[in-house]
Amino acid sequence: MASIDDLADRVERLLLRHEELQRTHALTVSQLAAVTSERDSLKSRLAAARQRVEALLDRLPPATIPAESDLSSSQARSDDE
């Protein structure tokens, strides 16, 4: 009779543990959905920001690179001063 009572206690603890794990799993799934949604939102915002930055870069005038002779004469002038 004692072994049946022990077995019943163990089964009861196992059922409680199973219910606890089911609640934990449901919470984890919910948190994963929230984090996934937040990640997707951040990726979307990043893509939009990238497009805005690229549009601004396209609006900049082309960079003018001074010719090598201009650099030499500028340095010579600054050395003379």
DAPE-V810718 format. One record per pair of residues at least 12 apart in sequence whose C-alpha atoms are under 10 Angstrom apart, sorted by sequence separation. I is the first residue (numbers start at 1). J is the second residue. D is the distance in whole Angstrom. If there is no record, write none. Layout:
BEGIN
i = <I I>
j = <J J>
d = <D D>
END
This chain:
BEGIN
none
END
